[in-house]
Amino acid sequence: MERSEIIEKINLFLIEEIEIEEELLNEEALLKEDLGIDSLDFVDVVVIVEREFGFKIKPEEMTNVKTLGAFYDYIEKKVNS
C-alpha cells in the first residue's frame, strides 16, 4: 500500500471519528499535545487501524510513536511487511 493511501485513510478517520481539524494534520504534529488524542481516542484509533489495515497494534510498539508522521511510518511498515 502506498504511503499516500495510508495518510489519506488515517487523516479521514482522524477528521471524521476523532473530530480533529484538518489543518492540524501534518507529519510534525504531536499526537497528544497538538492533536489532543487522549487514551480513549487512541482506543478508537486502534480499532479503526486494525479494521482498515488488518493488523493488531501492540501497545509496546507504540511507545516511541509521538508524532503523526511516526504513526504513518509505523502503519506503513506494518502494512508492507
Secondary structure, DSSP 8 states (H G I E B T S, - for coil): --HHHHHHHHHHHHHHTS---GGG--TT-BTTTTT---HHHHHHHHHHHHHHH-----GGGGTT--BHHHHHHHHHHHHT-
